[in-house]
Amino acid sequence: MSDKREEFERRIRERAYYLWQQEGCPEGRAEAHWKLACMLDAAREAYLDVEGEDSFPASDPPSHIPITGDRRQN
C-alpha cells in the first residue's frame, strides 16, 4: 500500500474513533463513523486547497520588486 494511502487510512481511522468516542462508544455505528470521517476529511482538504490558492507562492516576492533597497519607481 502506498504511503499516501496509509496516511489517509490512518487519518480516517483516528477521526472515526474520535467520533465514536464523542457519541459515547455506541455499538453498530462503525460504518457511519467511517463515512462521516471521510466526509470531514474531504471537506478539510477542499478548505486547505481554497485557502492555499490566495497565498501561493507566499514566499516568492514579485520579480519586479527588489528584495532590499528602495521600492519606489524612478
PDB file of N, CA, C, O and CB in Angstrom:
ATOM      1  N   MET A   1       0.849  -1.168   0.000  1.00  0.00           N
ATOM      2  CA  MET A   1       0.000   0.000   0.000  1.00  0.00           C
ATOM      3  C   MET A   1       0.902   1.242   0.000  1.00  0.00           C
ATOM      4  O   MET A   1       1.953   1.252   0.641  1.00  0.00           O
ATOM      5  CB  MET A   1      -0.970  -0.008   1.229  1.00  0.00           C
ATOM      6  N   SER A   2       0.489   2.268  -0.713  1.00  0.00           N
ATOM      7  CA  SER A   2       1.313   3.466  -0.807  1.00  0.00           C
ATOM      8  C   SER A   2       1.289   4.250   0.503  1.00  0.00           C
ATOM      9  O   SER A   2       0.364   4.126   1.306  1.00  0.00           O
ATOM     10  CB  SER A   2       0.836   4.350  -1.962  1.00  0.00           C
ATOM     11  N   ASP A   3       2.325   5.056   0.697  1.00  0.00           N
ATOM     12  CA  ASP A   3       2.414   5.879   1.910  1.00  0.00           C
ATOM     13  C   ASP A   3       1.242   6.840   2.009  1.00  0.00           C
ATOM     14  O   ASP A   3       0.718   7.086   3.095  1.00  0.00           O
ATOM     15  CB  ASP A   3       3.730   6.660   1.933  1.00  0.00           C
ATOM     16  N   LYS A   4       0.831   7.388   0.854  1.00  0.00           N
ATOM     17  CA  LYS A   4      -0.290   8.331   0.851  1.00  0.00           C
ATOM     18  C   LYS A   4      -1.584   7.637   1.297  1.00  0.00           C
ATOM     19  O   LYS A   4      -2.361   8.184   2.080  1.00  0.00           O
ATOM     20  CB  LYS A   4      -0.470   8.949  -0.558  1.00  0.00           C
ATOM     21  N   ARG A   5      -1.793   6.438   0.787  1.00  0.00           N
ATOM     22  CA  ARG A   5      -2.995   5.673   1.138  1.00  0.00           C
ATOM     23  C   ARG A   5      -2.973   5.297   2.626  1.00  0.00           C
ATOM     24  O   ARG A   5      -3.997   5.372   3.306  1.00  0.00           O
ATOM     25  CB  ARG A   5      -3.103   4.394   0.260  1.00  0.00           C
ATOM     26  N   GLU A   6      -1.806   4.897   3.121  1.00  0.00           N
ATOM     27  CA  GLU A   6      -1.687   4.543   4.539  1.00  0.00           C
ATOM     28  C   GLU A   6      -1.956   5.760   5.423  1.00  0.00           C
ATOM     29  O   GLU A   6      -2.614   5.647   6.458  1.00  0.00           O
ATOM     30  CB  GLU A   6      -0.285   3.970   4.837  1.00  0.00           C
ATOM     31  N   GLU A   7      -1.448   6.919   5.014  1.00  0.00           N
ATOM     32  CA  GLU A   7      -1.677   8.154   5.772  1.00  0.00           C
ATOM     33  C   GLU A   7      -3.160   8.508   5.770  1.00  0.00           C
ATOM     34  O   GLU A   7      -3.703   8.894   6.805  1.00  0.00           O
ATOM     35  CB  GLU A   7      -0.847   9.319   5.183  1.00  0.00           C
ATOM     36  N   PHE A   8      -3.822   8.381   4.617  1.00  0.00           N
ATOM     37  CA  PHE A   8      -5.254   8.648   4.521  1.00  0.00           C
ATOM     38  C   PHE A   8      -6.039   7.727   5.459  1.00  0.00           C
ATOM     39  O   PHE A   8      -6.892   8.191   6.216  1.00  0.00           O
ATOM     40  CB  PHE A   8      -5.737   8.471   3.068  1.00  0.00           C
ATOM     41  N   GLU A   9      -5.755   6.437   5.409  1.00  0.00           N
ATOM     42  CA  GLU A   9      -6.475   5.483   6.256  1.00  0.00           C
ATOM     43  C   GLU A   9      -6.214   5.732   7.740  1.00  0.00           C
ATOM     44  O   GLU A   9      -7.117   5.565   8.560  1.00  0.00           O
ATOM     45  CB  GLU A   9      -6.077   4.057   5.894  1.00  0.00           C
ATOM     46  N   ARG A  10      -5.003   6.124   8.090  1.00  0.00           N
ATOM     47  CA  ARG A  10      -4.691   6.438   9.488  1.00  0.00           C
ATOM     48  C   ARG A  10      -5.513   7.642   9.950  1.00  0.00           C
ATOM     49  O   ARG A  10      -6.087   7.632  11.039  1.00  0.00           O
ATOM     50  CB  ARG A  10      -3.173   6.719   9.664  1.00  0.00           C
ATOM     51  N   ARG A  11      -5.563   8.687   9.104  1.00  0.00           N
ATOM     52  CA  ARG A  11      -6.342   9.879   9.455  1.00  0.00           C
ATOM     53  C   ARG A  11      -7.815   9.546   9.640  1.00  0.00           C
ATOM     54  O   ARG A  11      -8.440   9.992  10.603  1.00  0.00           O
ATOM     55  CB  ARG A  11      -6.186  10.952   8.381  1.00  0.00           C
ATOM     56  N   ILE A  12      -8.370   8.763   8.719  1.00  0.00           N
ATOM     57  CA  ILE A  12      -9.793   8.410   8.794  1.00  0.00           C
ATOM     58  C   ILE A  12     -10.057   7.536  10.013  1.00  0.00           C
ATOM     59  O   ILE A  12     -11.040   7.743  10.724  1.00  0.00           O
ATOM     60  CB  ILE A  12     -10.246   7.682   7.507  1.00  0.00           C
ATOM     61  N   ARG A  13      -9.196   6.572  10.255  1.00  0.00           N
ATOM     62  CA  ARG A  13      -9.365   5.684  11.404  1.00  0.00           C
ATOM     63  C   ARG A  13      -9.367   6.476  12.707  1.00  0.00           C
ATOM     64  O   ARG A  13     -10.210   6.248  13.575  1.00  0.00           O
ATOM     65  CB  ARG A  13      -8.256   4.625  11.431  1.00  0.00           C
ATOM     66  N   GLU A  14      -8.422   7.406  12.843  1.00  0.00           N
ATOM     67  CA  GLU A  14      -8.348   8.214  14.068  1.00  0.00           C
ATOM     68  C   GLU A  14      -9.573   9.110  14.217  1.00  0.00           C
ATOM     69  O   GLU A  14     -10.116   9.249  15.313  1.00  0.00           O
ATOM     70  CB  GLU A  14      -7.074   9.070  14.067  1.00  0.00           C
ATOM     71  N   ARG A  15     -10.004   9.716  13.117  1.00  0.00           N
ATOM     72  CA  ARG A  15     -11.176  10.595  13.182  1.00  0.00           C
ATOM     73  C   ARG A  15     -12.439   9.794  13.487  1.00  0.00           C
ATOM     74  O   ARG A  15     -13.270  10.229  14.284  1.00  0.00           O
ATOM     75  CB  ARG A  15     -11.346  11.366  11.860  1.00  0.00           C
ATOM     76  N   ALA A  16     -12.589   8.631  12.861  1.00  0.00           N
ATOM     77  CA  ALA A  16     -13.766   7.793  13.120  1.00  0.00           C
ATOM     78  C   ALA A  16     -13.787   7.341  14.579  1.00  0.00           C
ATOM     79  O   ALA A  16     -14.843   7.303  15.210  1.00  0.00           O
ATOM     80  CB  ALA A  16     -13.780   6.564  12.177  1.00  0.00           C
ATOM     81  N   TYR A  17     -12.625   7.001  15.104  1.00  0.00           N
ATOM     82  CA  TYR A  17     -12.529   6.600  16.516  1.00  0.00           C
ATOM     83  C   TYR A  17     -12.933   7.754  17.431  1.00  0.00           C
ATOM     84  O   TYR A  17     -13.658   7.554  18.406  1.00  0.00           O
ATOM     85  CB  TYR A  17     -11.093   6.131  16.854  1.00  0.00           C
ATOM     86  N   TYR A  18     -12.462   8.960  17.117  1.00  0.00           N
ATOM     87  CA  TYR A  18     -12.812  10.137  17.908  1.00  0.00           C
ATOM     88  C   TYR A  18     -14.326  10.382  17.858  1.00  0.00           C
ATOM     89  O   TYR A  18     -14.939  10.677  18.883  1.00  0.00           O
ATOM     90  CB  TYR A  18     -12.045  11.382  17.397  1.00  0.00           C
ATOM     91  N   LEU A  19     -14.925  10.260  16.674  1.00  0.00           N
ATOM     92  CA  LEU A  19     -16.375  10.452  16.538  1.00  0.00           C
ATOM     93  C   LEU A  19     -17.134   9.406  17.360  1.00  0.00           C
ATOM     94  O   LEU A  19     -18.131   9.718  18.012  1.00  0.00           O
ATOM     95  CB  LEU A  19     -16.795  10.371  15.048  1.00  0.00           C
ATOM     96  N   TRP A  20     -16.650   8.166  17.318  1.00  0.00           N
ATOM     97  CA  TRP A  20     -17.264   7.076  18.087  1.00  0.00           C
ATOM     98  C   TRP A  20     -17.221   7.398  19.576  1.00  0.00           C
ATOM     99  O   TRP A  20     -18.212   7.215  20.281  1.00  0.00           O
ATOM    100  CB  TRP A  20     -16.547   5.732  17.805  1.00  0.00           C
ATOM    101  N   GLN A  21     -16.067   7.879  20.058  1.00  0.00           N
ATOM    102  CA  GLN A  21     -15.941   8.247  21.468  1.00  0.00           C
ATOM    103  C   GLN A  21     -16.863   9.409  21.825  1.00  0.00           C
ATOM    104  O   GLN A  21     -17.480   9.410  22.890  1.00  0.00           O
ATOM    105  CB  GLN A  21     -14.492   8.610  21.794  1.00  0.00           C
ATOM    106  N   GLN A  22     -16.958  10.406  20.931  1.00  0.00           N
ATOM    107  CA  GLN A  22     -17.807  11.570  21.188  1.00  0.00           C
ATOM    108  C   GLN A  22     -19.274  11.175  21.327  1.00  0.00           C
ATOM    109  O   GLN A  22     -20.028  11.826  22.049  1.00  0.00           O
ATOM    110  CB  GLN A  22     -17.649  12.595  20.068  1.00  0.00           C
ATOM    111  N   GLU A  23     -19.677  10.112  20.638  1.00  0.00           N
ATOM    112  CA  GLU A  23     -21.062   9.636  20.718  1.00  0.00           C
ATOM    113  C   GLU A  23     -21.286   8.683  21.885  1.00  0.00           C
ATOM    114  O   GLU A  23     -22.388   8.158  22.045  1.00  0.00           O
ATOM    115  CB  GLU A  23     -21.447   8.951  19.427  1.00  0.00           C
ATOM    116  N   GLY A  24     -20.283   8.456  22.685  1.00  0.00           N
ATOM    117  CA  GLY A  24     -20.440   7.580  23.839  1.00  0.00           C
ATOM    118  C   GLY A  24     -20.168   6.122  23.550  1.00  0.00           C
ATOM    119  O   GLY A  24     -20.663   5.252  24.266  1.00  0.00           O
ATOM    120  N   CYS A  25     -19.394   5.830  22.520  1.00  0.00           N
ATOM    121  CA  CYS A  25     -18.988   4.469  22.149  1.00  0.00           C
ATOM    122  C   CYS A  25     -20.163   3.534  21.838  1.00  0.00           C
ATOM    123  O   CYS A  25     -20.232   2.428  22.372  1.00  0.00           O
ATOM    124  CB  CYS A  25     -18.168   3.874  23.259  1.00  0.00           C
ATOM    125  N   PRO A  26     -21.095   3.981  20.966  1.00  0.00           N
ATOM    126  CA  PRO A  26     -22.240   3.118  20.652  1.00  0.00           C
ATOM    127  C   PRO A  26     -21.837   1.932  19.779  1.00  0.00           C
ATOM    128  O   PRO A  26     -20.904   2.027  18.981  1.00  0.00           O
ATOM    129  CB  PRO A  26     -23.329   3.926  19.951  1.00  0.00           C
ATOM    130  N   GLU A  27     -22.538   0.829  19.936  1.00  0.00           N
ATOM    131  CA  GLU A  27     -22.290  -0.373  19.133  1.00  0.00           C
ATOM    132  C   GLU A  27     -22.987  -0.239  17.776  1.00  0.00           C
ATOM    133  O   GLU A  27     -24.044   0.385  17.677  1.00  0.00           O
ATOM    134  CB  GLU A  27     -22.787  -1.651  19.881  1.00  0.00           C
ATOM    135  N   GLY A  28     -22.399  -0.820  16.740  1.00  0.00           N
ATOM    136  CA  GLY A  28     -23.048  -0.922  15.440  1.00  0.00           C
ATOM    137  C   GLY A  28     -23.040   0.345  14.596  1.00  0.00           C
ATOM    138  O   GLY A  28     -23.824   0.442  13.653  1.00  0.00           O
ATOM    139  N   ARG A  29     -22.190   1.314  14.895  1.00  0.00           N
ATOM    140  CA  ARG A  29     -22.163   2.559  14.118  1.00  0.00           C
ATOM    141  C   ARG A  29     -20.812   2.791  13.442  1.00  0.00           C
ATOM    142  O   ARG A  29     -20.502   3.912  13.040  1.00  0.00           O
ATOM    143  CB  ARG A  29     -22.493   3.741  15.019  1.00  0.00           C
ATOM    144  N   ALA A  30     -20.021   1.750  13.318  1.00  0.00           N
ATOM    145  CA  ALA A  30     -18.677   1.884  12.736  1.00  0.00           C
ATOM    146  C   ALA A  30     -18.726   2.437  11.310  1.00  0.00           C
ATOM    147  O   ALA A  30     -17.944   3.321  10.960  1.00  0.00           O
ATOM    148  CB  ALA A  30     -17.963   0.527  12.740  1.00  0.00           C
ATOM    149  N   GLU A  31     -19.640   1.922  10.490  1.00  0.00           N
ATOM    150  CA  GLU A  31     -19.726   2.387   9.107  1.00  0.00           C
ATOM    151  C   GLU A  31     -20.132   3.860   9.040  1.00  0.00           C
ATOM    152  O   GLU A  31     -19.596   4.614   8.228  1.00  0.00           O
ATOM    153  CB  GLU A  31     -20.724   1.532   8.320  1.00  0.00           C
ATOM    154  N   ALA A  32     -21.063   4.266   9.877  1.00  0.00           N
ATOM    155  CA  ALA A  32     -21.500   5.668   9.898  1.00  0.00           C
ATOM    156  C   ALA A  32     -20.354   6.583  10.320  1.00  0.00           C
ATOM    157  O   ALA A  32     -20.169   7.656   9.746  1.00  0.00           O
ATOM    158  CB  ALA A  32     -22.700   5.848  10.851  1.00  0.00           C
ATOM    159  N   HIS A  33     -19.591   6.160  11.317  1.00  0.00           N
ATOM    160  CA  HIS A  33     -18.458   6.965  11.765  1.00  0.00           C
ATOM    161  C   HIS A  33     -17.377   7.045  10.680  1.00  0.00           C
ATOM    162  O   HIS A  33     -16.772   8.098  10.479  1.00  0.00           O
ATOM    163  CB  HIS A  33     -17.870   6.380  13.060  1.00  0.00           C
ATOM    164  N   TRP A  34     -17.139   5.930   9.984  1.00  0.00           N
ATOM    165  CA  TRP A  34     -16.137   5.916   8.930  1.00  0.00           C
ATOM    166  C   TRP A  34     -16.551   6.872   7.795  1.00  0.00           C
ATOM    167  O   TRP A  34     -15.737   7.657   7.308  1.00  0.00           O
ATOM    168  CB  TRP A  34     -15.942   4.474   8.390  1.00  0.00           C
ATOM    169  N   LYS A  35     -17.825   6.793   7.382  1.00  0.00           N
ATOM    170  CA  LYS A  35     -18.306   7.668   6.304  1.00  0.00           C
ATOM    171  C   LYS A  35     -18.234   9.142   6.705  1.00  0.00           C
ATOM    172  O   LYS A  35     -17.828   9.985   5.905  1.00  0.00           O
ATOM    173  CB  LYS A  35     -19.748   7.301   5.925  1.00  0.00           C
ATOM    174  N   LEU A  36     -18.623   9.449   7.926  1.00  0.00           N
ATOM    175  CA  LEU A  36     -18.556  10.833   8.396  1.00  0.00           C
ATOM    176  C   LEU A  36     -17.108  11.313   8.450  1.00  0.00           C
ATOM    177  O   LEU A  36     -16.816  12.453   8.088  1.00  0.00           O
ATOM    178  CB  LEU A  36     -19.213  10.965   9.782  1.00  0.00           C
ATOM    179  N   ALA A  37     -16.214  10.458   8.897  1.00  0.00           N
ATOM    180  CA  ALA A  37     -14.796  10.813   8.943  1.00  0.00           C
ATOM    181  C   ALA A  37     -14.272  11.093   7.533  1.00  0.00           C
ATOM    182  O   ALA A  37     -13.485  12.020   7.344  1.00  0.00           O
ATOM    183  CB  ALA A  37     -13.975   9.684   9.609  1.00  0.00           C
ATOM    184  N   CYS A  38     -14.693  10.310   6.548  1.00  0.00           N
ATOM    185  CA  CYS A  38     -14.285  10.540   5.157  1.00  0.00           C
ATOM    186  C   CYS A  38     -14.821  11.871   4.650  1.00  0.00           C
ATOM    187  O   CYS A  38     -14.102  12.610   3.977  1.00  0.00           O
ATOM    188  CB  CYS A  38     -14.775   9.396   4.253  1.00  0.00           C
ATOM    189  N   MET A  39     -16.069  12.184   4.963  1.00  0.00           N
ATOM    190  CA  MET A  39     -16.654  13.458   4.536  1.00  0.00           C
ATOM    191  C   MET A  39     -15.937  14.638   5.181  1.00  0.00           C
ATOM    192  O   MET A  39     -15.666  15.639   4.518  1.00  0.00           O
ATOM    193  CB  MET A  39     -18.146  13.503   4.881  1.00  0.00           C
ATOM    194  N   LEU A  40     -15.631  14.524   6.459  1.00  0.00           N
ATOM    195  CA  LEU A  40     -14.924  15.602   7.148  1.00  0.00           C
ATOM    196  C   LEU A  40     -13.519  15.789   6.586  1.00  0.00           C
ATOM    197  O   LEU A  40     -13.039  16.916   6.466  1.00  0.00           O
ATOM    198  CB  LEU A  40     -14.854  15.318   8.649  1.00  0.00           C
ATOM    199  N   ASP A  41     -12.869  14.694   6.245  1.00  0.00           N
ATOM    200  CA  ASP A  41     -11.528  14.781   5.667  1.00  0.00           C
ATOM    201  C   ASP A  41     -11.577  15.438   4.293  1.00  0.00           C
ATOM    202  O   ASP A  41     -10.717  16.255   3.965  1.00  0.00           O
ATOM    203  CB  ASP A  41     -10.891  13.385   5.565  1.00  0.00           C
ATOM    204  N   ALA A  42     -12.574  15.087   3.491  1.00  0.00           N
ATOM    205  CA  ALA A  42     -12.716  15.695   2.162  1.00  0.00           C
ATOM    206  C   ALA A  42     -12.982  17.191   2.291  1.00  0.00           C
ATOM    207  O   ALA A  42     -12.442  17.989   1.523  1.00  0.00           O
ATOM    208  CB  ALA A  42     -13.857  15.015   1.366  1.00  0.00           C
ATOM    209  N   ALA A  43     -13.813  17.573   3.260  1.00  0.00           N
ATOM    210  CA  ALA A  43     -14.102  18.995   3.476  1.00  0.00           C
ATOM    211  C   ALA A  43     -12.835  19.721   3.916  1.00  0.00           C
ATOM    212  O   ALA A  43     -12.585  20.847   3.487  1.00  0.00           O
ATOM    213  CB  ALA A  43     -15.224  19.175   4.532  1.00  0.00           C
ATOM    214  N   ARG A  44     -12.048  19.095   4.757  1.00  0.00           N
ATOM    215  CA  ARG A  44     -10.787  19.692   5.222  1.00  0.00           C
ATOM    216  C   ARG A  44      -9.837  19.900   4.045  1.00  0.00           C
ATOM    217  O   ARG A  44      -9.228  20.962   3.917  1.00  0.00           O
ATOM    218  CB  ARG A  44     -10.119  18.796   6.300  1.00  0.00           C
ATOM    219  N   GLU A  45      -9.711  18.898   3.196  1.00  0.00           N
ATOM    220  CA  GLU A  45      -8.827  19.008   2.038  1.00  0.00           C
ATOM    221  C   GLU A  45      -9.300  20.107   1.090  1.00  0.00           C
ATOM    222  O   GLU A  45      -8.482  20.868   0.573  1.00  0.00           O
ATOM    223  CB  GLU A  45      -8.749  17.669   1.295  1.00  0.00           C
ATOM    224  N   ALA A  46     -10.614  20.202   0.855  1.00  0.00           N
ATOM    225  CA  ALA A  46     -11.148  21.251  -0.021  1.00  0.00           C
ATOM    226  C   ALA A  46     -10.875  22.623   0.573  1.00  0.00           C
ATOM    227  O   ALA A  46     -10.520  23.552  -0.152  1.00  0.00           O
ATOM    228  CB  ALA A  46     -12.662  21.061  -0.245  1.00  0.00           C
ATOM    229  N   TYR A  47     -11.036  22.758   1.878  1.00  0.00           N
ATOM    230  CA  TYR A  47     -10.774  24.031   2.550  1.00  0.00           C
ATOM    231  C   TYR A  47      -9.300  24.416   2.408  1.00  0.00           C
ATOM    232  O   TYR A  47      -8.987  25.568   2.109  1.00  0.00           O
ATOM    233  CB  TYR A  47     -11.165  23.947   4.044  1.00  0.00           C
ATOM    234  N   LEU A  48      -8.411  23.473   2.618  1.00  0.00           N
ATOM    235  CA  LEU A  48      -6.980  23.760   2.507  1.00  0.00           C
ATOM    236  C   LEU A  48      -6.609  24.143   1.077  1.00  0.00           C
ATOM    237  O   LEU A  48      -5.767  25.018   0.872  1.00  0.00           O
ATOM    238  CB  LEU A  48      -6.153  22.547   2.959  1.00  0.00           C
ATOM    239  N   ASP A  49      -7.225  23.500   0.087  1.00  0.00           N
ATOM    240  CA  ASP A  49      -6.945  23.832  -1.305  1.00  0.00           C
ATOM    241  C   ASP A  49      -7.367  25.268  -1.620  1.00  0.00           C
ATOM    242  O   ASP A  49      -6.625  26.003  -2.271  1.00  0.00           O
ATOM    243  CB  ASP A  49      -7.661  22.852  -2.241  1.00  0.00           C
ATOM    244  N   VAL A  50      -8.543  25.664  -1.164  1.00  0.00           N
ATOM    245  CA  VAL A  50      -9.048  27.010  -1.424  1.00  0.00           C
ATOM    246  C   VAL A  50      -8.217  28.037  -0.680  1.00  0.00           C
ATOM    247  O   VAL A  50      -7.881  29.075  -1.250  1.00  0.00           O
ATOM    248  CB  VAL A  50     -10.523  27.128  -1.020  1.00  0.00           C
ATOM    249  N   GLU A  51      -7.879  27.784   0.559  1.00  0.00           N
ATOM    250  CA  GLU A  51      -7.082  28.717   1.342  1.00  0.00           C
ATOM    251  C   GLU A  51      -5.707  28.936   0.716  1.00  0.00           C
ATOM    252  O   GLU A  51      -5.194  30.054   0.735  1.00  0.00           O
ATOM    253  CB  GLU A  51      -6.933  28.211   2.771  1.00  0.00           C
ATOM    254  N   GLY A  52      -5.116  27.902   0.172  1.00  0.00           N
ATOM    255  CA  GLY A  52      -3.790  27.999  -0.394  1.00  0.00           C
ATOM    256  C   GLY A  52      -3.738  28.748  -1.720  1.00  0.00           C
ATOM    257  O   GLY A  52      -2.683  29.259  -2.095  1.00  0.00           O
ATOM    258  N   GLU A  53      -4.858  28.821  -2.436  1.00  0.00           N
ATOM    259  CA  GLU A  53      -4.875  29.478  -3.734  1.00  0.00           C
ATOM    260  C   GLU A  53      -4.496  30.951  -3.637  1.00  0.00           C
ATOM    261  O   GLU A  53      -3.764  31.458  -4.487  1.00  0.00           O
ATOM    262  CB  GLU A  53      -6.243  29.342  -4.365  1.00  0.00           C
ATOM    263  N   ASP A  54      -4.985  31.645  -2.608  1.00  0.00           N
ATOM    264  CA  ASP A  54      -4.743  33.078  -2.471  1.00  0.00           C
ATOM    265  C   ASP A  54      -3.314  33.406  -2.094  1.00  0.00           C
ATOM    266  O   ASP A  54      -2.824  34.481  -2.439  1.00  0.00           O
ATOM    267  CB  ASP A  54      -5.668  33.654  -1.450  1.00  0.00           C
ATOM    268  N   SER A  55      -2.641  32.526  -1.406  1.00  0.00           N
ATOM    269  CA  SER A  55      -1.316  32.847  -0.893  1.00  0.00           C
ATOM    270  C   SER A  55      -0.180  32.120  -1.599  1.00  0.00           C
ATOM    271  O   SER A  55       0.976  32.298  -1.217  1.00  0.00           O
ATOM    272  CB  SER A  55      -1.263  32.536   0.554  1.00  0.00           C
ATOM    273  N   PHE A  56      -0.458  31.328  -2.591  1.00  0.00           N
ATOM    274  CA  PHE A  56       0.586  30.541  -3.248  1.00  0.00           C
ATOM    275  C   PHE A  56       1.242  31.341  -4.354  1.00  0.00           C
ATOM    276  O   PHE A  56       0.512  31.971  -5.118  1.00  0.00           O
ATOM    277  CB  PHE A  56       0.011  29.241  -3.811  1.00  0.00           C
ATOM    278  N   PRO A  57       2.513  31.370  -4.500  1.00  0.00           N
ATOM    279  CA  PRO A  57       3.516  31.007  -3.512  1.00  0.00           C
ATOM    280  C   PRO A  57       3.798  32.190  -2.595  1.00  0.00           C
ATOM    281  O   PRO A  57       4.225  33.248  -3.058  1.00  0.00           O
ATOM    282  CB  PRO A  57       4.810  30.535  -4.197  1.00  0.00           C
ATOM    283  N   ALA A  58       3.567  32.023  -1.335  1.00  0.00           N
ATOM    284  CA  ALA A  58       3.677  33.109  -0.369  1.00  0.00           C
ATOM    285  C   ALA A  58       5.094  33.600  -0.182  1.00  0.00           C
ATOM    286  O   ALA A  58       5.285  34.775   0.130  1.00  0.00           O
ATOM    287  CB  ALA A  58       3.131  32.674   0.944  1.00  0.00           C
ATOM    288  N   SER A  59       6.077  32.775  -0.354  1.00  0.00           N
ATOM    289  CA  SER A  59       7.451  33.160  -0.047  1.00  0.00           C
ATOM    290  C   SER A  59       8.169  33.850  -1.205  1.00  0.00           C
ATOM    291  O   SER A  59       9.259  34.388  -1.011  1.00  0.00           O
ATOM    292  CB  SER A  59       8.226  31.951   0.362  1.00  0.00           C
ATOM    293  N   ASP A  60       7.593  33.846  -2.382  1.00  0.00           N
ATOM    294  CA  ASP A  60       8.248  34.435  -3.542  1.00  0.00           C
ATOM    295  C   ASP A  60       7.752  35.858  -3.787  1.00  0.00           C
ATOM    296  O   ASP A  60       6.570  36.058  -4.064  1.00  0.00           O
ATOM    297  CB  ASP A  60       8.011  33.572  -4.781  1.00  0.00           C
ATOM    298  N   PRO A  61       8.646  36.854  -3.688  1.00  0.00           N
ATOM    299  CA  PRO A  61       8.223  38.222  -3.990  1.00  0.00           C
ATOM    300  C   PRO A  61       8.046  38.382  -5.490  1.00  0.00           C
ATOM    301  O   PRO A  61       8.663  37.646  -6.261  1.00  0.00           O
ATOM    302  CB  PRO A  61       9.246  39.251  -3.453  1.00  0.00           C
ATOM    303  N   PRO A  62       7.222  39.322  -5.922  1.00  0.00           N
ATOM    304  CA  PRO A  62       7.094  39.561  -7.361  1.00  0.00           C
ATOM    305  C   PRO A  62       8.465  39.899  -7.949  1.00  0.00           C
ATOM    306  O   PRO A  62       9.276  40.545  -7.285  1.00  0.00           O
ATOM    307  CB  PRO A  62       6.080  40.709  -7.645  1.00  0.00           C
ATOM    308  N   SER A  63       8.727  39.481  -9.154  1.00  0.00           N
ATOM    309  CA  SER A  63      10.060  39.640  -9.750  1.00  0.00           C
ATOM    310  C   SER A  63      10.430  41.092 -10.011  1.00  0.00           C
ATOM    311  O   SER A  63      11.616  41.404 -10.114  1.00  0.00           O
ATOM    312  CB  SER A  63      10.138  38.871 -11.039  1.00  0.00           C
ATOM    313  N   HIS A  64       9.460  41.986 -10.122  1.00  0.00           N
ATOM    314  CA  HIS A  64       9.771  43.377 -10.419  1.00  0.00           C
ATOM    315  C   HIS A  64      10.050  44.220  -9.171  1.00  0.00           C
ATOM    316  O   HIS A  64      10.370  45.402  -9.293  1.00  0.00           O
ATOM    317  CB  HIS A  64       8.639  43.986 -11.189  1.00  0.00           C
ATOM    318  N   ILE A  65       9.937  43.644  -7.993  1.00  0.00           N
ATOM    319  CA  ILE A  65      10.197  44.374  -6.755  1.00  0.00           C
ATOM    320  C   ILE A  65      11.477  43.832  -6.135  1.00  0.00           C
ATOM    321  O   ILE A  65      11.576  42.634  -5.869  1.00  0.00           O
ATOM    322  CB  ILE A  65       8.996  44.252  -5.759  1.00  0.00           C
ATOM    323  N   PRO A  66      12.460  44.699  -5.903  1.00  0.00           N
ATOM    324  CA  PRO A  66      13.693  44.208  -5.277  1.00  0.00           C
ATOM    325  C   PRO A  66      13.447  43.747  -3.840  1.00  0.00           C
ATOM    326  O   PRO A  66      12.555  44.251  -3.159  1.00  0.00           O
ATOM    327  CB  PRO A  66      14.768  45.301  -5.297  1.00  0.00           C
ATOM    328  N   ILE A  67      14.231  42.807  -3.403  1.00  0.00           N
ATOM    329  CA  ILE A  67      14.067  42.263  -2.058  1.00  0.00           C
ATOM    330  C   ILE A  67      14.515  43.274  -1.015  1.00  0.00           C
ATOM    331  O   ILE A  67      13.897  43.381   0.044  1.00  0.00           O
ATOM    332  CB  ILE A  67      14.853  40.956  -1.903  1.00  0.00           C
ATOM    333  N   THR A  68      15.570  44.012  -1.291  1.00  0.00           N
ATOM    334  CA  THR A  68      16.037  45.033  -0.364  1.00  0.00           C
ATOM    335  C   THR A  68      16.205  46.353  -1.119  1.00  0.00           C
ATOM    336  O   THR A  68      16.257  46.373  -2.349  1.00  0.00           O
ATOM    337  CB  THR A  68      17.373  44.603   0.312  1.00  0.00           C
ATOM    338  N   GLY A  69      16.287  47.432  -0.384  1.00  0.00           N
ATOM    339  CA  GLY A  69      16.510  48.731  -1.021  1.00  0.00           C
ATOM    340  C   GLY A  69      15.221  49.480  -1.275  1.00  0.00           C
ATOM    341  O   GLY A  69      14.166  49.115  -0.756  1.00  0.00           O
ATOM    342  N   ASP A  70      15.307  50.523  -2.071  1.00  0.00           N
ATOM    343  CA  ASP A  70      14.179  51.401  -2.359  1.00  0.00           C
ATOM    344  C   ASP A  70      13.182  50.744  -3.304  1.00  0.00           C
ATOM    345  O   ASP A  70      13.573  50.221  -4.348  1.00  0.00           O
ATOM    346  CB  ASP A  70      14.671  52.711  -2.953  1.00  0.00           C
ATOM    347  N   ARG A  71      11.927  50.763  -2.959  1.00  0.00           N
ATOM    348  CA  ARG A  71      10.896  50.140  -3.777  1.00  0.00           C
ATOM    349  C   ARG A  71      10.186  51.155  -4.667  1.00  0.00           C
ATOM    350  O   ARG A  71       9.292  50.779  -5.425  1.00  0.00           O
ATOM    351  CB  ARG A  71       9.886  49.434  -2.891  1.00  0.00           C
ATOM    352  N   ARG A  72      10.554  52.412  -4.596  1.00  0.00           N
ATOM    353  CA  ARG A  72       9.900  53.438  -5.412  1.00  0.00           C
ATOM    354  C   ARG A  72      10.419  53.368  -6.838  1.00  0.00           C
ATOM    355  O   ARG A  72      11.589  53.082  -7.089  1.00  0.00           O
ATOM    356  CB  ARG A  72      10.135  54.849  -4.820  1.00  0.00           C
ATOM    357  N   GLN A  73       9.514  53.638  -7.756  1.00  0.00           N
ATOM    358  CA  GLN A  73       9.886  53.706  -9.169  1.00  0.00           C
ATOM    359  C   GLN A  73      10.527  55.058  -9.453  1.00  0.00           C
ATOM    360  O   GLN A  73      10.021  56.070  -8.969  1.00  0.00           O
ATOM    361  CB  GLN A  73       8.648  53.480 -10.085  1.00  0.00           C
ATOM    362  N   ASN A  74      11.607  55.123 -10.208  1.00  0.00           N
ATOM    363  CA  ASN A  74      12.267  56.397 -10.564  1.00  0.00           C
ATOM    364  C   ASN A  74      11.850  56.833 -11.942  1.00  0.00           C
ATOM    365  O   ASN A  74      12.295  57.876 -12.421  1.00  0.00           O
ATOM    366  CB  ASN A  74      13.801  56.269 -10.499  1.00  0.00           C
TER     367      ASN A  74
END
